[in-house]
């Protein structure tokens, strides 16, 4: 990863799903971080379920926080449900934290 992508990932790791004590990056909710030439960042992310209670607020939080990363000009989140999220998408660290290992 390049330096800007590293900083974006570090910011993503400060954002938590309010129902699960693990950050959204380690949960596997971030599918893609695309840094375009103008440092506009496009993020494909999912939610743990389509009926997630933070379906409206969480993507906005991600956009707002990523936009504050030094070097990022703007950020836009696209919510996707393909592939559907499941616990196998979590990092080993997240699985350990939640008692799945």
Secondary structure, DSSP 8 states (H G I E B T S, - for coil): --HHHHHHHHHHTT-B-TTSSSBTTTTT-EEEEEE-TTSEEEEEE--SSTT-TTTTHHHHHHHHHHHTSTT--EEEEEE--SS---GGGS-HHHHHHTT--
